[in-house]
Amino acid sequence: MGALGWVGVVLALGGGIVIVSGDLADPQSALGDGLALVGALAAAVYFLAGRGYRKRLSLLAYVVPVYASCAAVLGILLALPSPYGGSPLGLAPREHILFLAMALVPMILGHTVLNWALKYVTAPVIATTIVGEPVGSTLLAFFILAETPPATALAGGIIVIAGIALVASVEARRASAPT
């Protein structure tokens, strides 16, 4: 990817840190941010590993076993008692419909697009793009839920977008360069 591309990666990650810095005073928010960080690291490993598999496998040959194994693990976890009391299986039908919608639209459609792109774009580019998810979530919360984000979310979001733009421009130049 080159040095300039890695500057974009670091810039996007730095923007993520700025976003998180506004939540450090609230223990619940800090816990959520910590879990999001663990999820982001897992996603980075997933996409780095997936890049190699996608070079050899068709999209369906790759995503069907991955999604099936994830569904199986989730099914097992849902059957276990919750440490917070109650059971996710005992939720109202409306919640089950919402969970299904979240699984179908952002997870299956969104992640399938990312898995498709692994064959054509480098894994660091995709991993950097994922850093933009909190920016998109913040915009949705602003427009749909009328929630006003803190200044750190705005500043960090701008930095994240700048980092993603830098990585994307470097990748576009790399892809269009004669081989």
For each residue, the residues with C-beta under 8 A, 3 or more apart:
1: 5 6 9 122 124 125 167 170 171 174
2: 5 6 170 174
3: 6 7
4: 7 8 166 170
5: 1 2 8 9 124 125 166 167 170 171 174
6: 1 2 3 9 10 124
7: 3 4 10 11 166
8: 4 5 11 12 128 163 164 165 166 167 168 170
9: 1 5 6 12 13 124 127 128 163 167
10: 6 7 13 14 163
11: 7 8 14 15 159 160 162 163 166
12: 8 9 15 16 128 131 132 159 160 162 163 164 167
13: 9 10 16 17 131 163
14: 10 11 17 18 159 163
15: 11 12 18 19 131 156 157 158 159 160 161 162 163
16: 12 13 19 20 40 131 134 156 160
17: 13 14 20 21 156
18: 14 15 21 22 152 155 156 159
19: 15 16 22 134 135 152 153 156 157 160
20: 16 17 23 24 33 37 152 156
21: 17 18 24 152 156
22: 18 19 150 151 152 153 156
23: 20 26 29 30 32 33 152
24: 20 21 29 30
25: 30
26: 23 29 30
27: 30 31
28: 31 32
29: 23 24 26 32 33
30: 23 24 25 26 27 33 34
31: 27 28 34 35
32: 23 28 29 35 36
33: 20 23 29 30 36 37
34: 30 31 37 38
35: 31 32 38 39
36: 32 33 39 40 134
37: 20 33 34 40 41
38: 34 35 41 42
39: 35 36 42 43
40: 16 36 37 43 44 130 131
41: 37 38 44 45
42: 38 39 45 46
43: 39 40 46 47 127 130
44: 40 41 47 48 127 130
45: 41 42 48 49
46: 42 43 49 50
47: 43 44 50 51 114 118 123 126 127 130
48: 44 45 51 123 127
49: 45 46 52 53
50: 46 47 53 54 62 66 115 118 123
51: 47 48 54 55 118 122 123
52: 49 55 56
53: 49 50 56 57 62
54: 50 51 57 59 62 115 118 119
55: 51 52 119
56: 52 53
57: 53 54 61 62
58: 61 62
59: 54 62 63 112 115 116 119
60: 63 64
61: 57 58 64 65
62: 50 53 54 57 58 59 65 66 115
63: 59 60 66 67 111 112 115
64: 60 61 67 68
65: 61 62 68 69
66: 50 62 63 69 70 115
67: 63 64 70 71 108
68: 64 65 71 72
69: 65 66 72 73
70: 66 67 73 74
71: 67 68 74 75
72: 68 69 75 76
73: 69 70 76 77
74: 70 71 77 78
75: 71 72 78 79
76: 72 73 79 80
77: 73 74 80
78: 74 75 87 88 89
79: 75 76 89
80: 76 77
81: 87
82: 85 86 87 88
83:
84:
85: 82
86: 82 90
87: 78 81 82 90
88: 78 82 91
89: 78 79
90: 86 87
91: 88 95 96
92: 95 96
93: 96 97
94: 97 98
95: 91 92 98 99
96: 91 92 93 99 100
97: 93 94 100 101
98: 94 95 101 102
99: 95 96 102 103
100: 96 97 103 104
101: 97 98 104 105
102: 98 99 105 106 107
103: 99 100 107 108
104: 100 101 107 108 109
105: 101 102 108 109 110
106: 102 109 110 111
107: 102 103 104 110 111
108: 67 103 104 105 111 112
109: 104 105 106 112 113
110: 105 106 107 113 114
111: 63 106 107 108 114 115
112: 59 63 108 109 115 116
113: 109 110 116 117
114: 47 110 111 117 118 126 129 130
115: 50 54 59 62 63 66 111 112 118
116: 59 112 113 119 120
117: 113 114 120 121 126
118: 47 50 51 54 114 115 121 123 126
119: 54 55 59 116
120: 116 117
121: 117 118 125 126 171
122: 1 51 125 126 171
123: 47 48 50 51 118 126 127
124: 1 5 6 9 127 128 167
125: 1 5 121 122 128 129 167 168 171
126: 47 114 117 118 121 122 123 129 130
127: 9 43 44 47 48 123 124 130 131
128: 8 9 12 124 125 131 163 164 167
129: 114 125 126 132 164 167 168
130: 40 43 44 47 114 126 127 133
131: 12 13 15 16 40 127 128 134 160 163 164
132: 12 129 135 136 160 161 164
133: 130 136 137
134: 16 19 36 131 137 138 153 157 160
135: 19 132 138 139 157 160 161
136: 132 133 139 140
137: 133 134 140 141
138: 134 135 141 142 149 153 157
139: 135 136 142 143
140: 136 137 143 144 145
141: 137 138 144 145 147 149
142: 138 139 145 146 147 148 149
143: 139 140 146
144: 140 141
145: 140 141 142
146: 142 143
147: 141 142
148: 142
149: 138 141 142 153 154 157
150: 22 153 154
151: 22 154 155
152: 18 19 20 21 22 23 155 156
153: 19 22 134 138 149 150 156 157
154: 149 150 151 157 158
155: 18 151 152 158 159
156: 15 16 17 18 19 20 21 22 152 153 159 160
157: 15 19 134 135 138 149 153 154 160 161
158: 15 154 155 161 162
159: 11 12 14 15 18 155 156 162 163
160: 11 12 15 16 19 131 132 134 135 156 157 163 164
161: 15 132 135 157 158 164 165
162: 11 12 15 158 159 165 166
163: 8 9 10 11 12 13 14 15 128 131 159 160 166 167
164: 8 12 128 129 131 132 160 161 167 168
165: 8 161 162 168 169
166: 4 5 7 8 11 162 163 169 170
167: 1 5 8 9 12 124 125 128 129 163 164 170 171
168: 8 125 129 164 165 171 172
169: 165 166 172 173
170: 1 2 4 5 8 166 167 173 174
171: 1 5 121 122 125 167 168 174 175
172: 168 169 175 176
173: 169 170 176 177
174: 1 2 5 170 171 177
175: 171 172
176: 172 173
177: 173 174
178:
179:
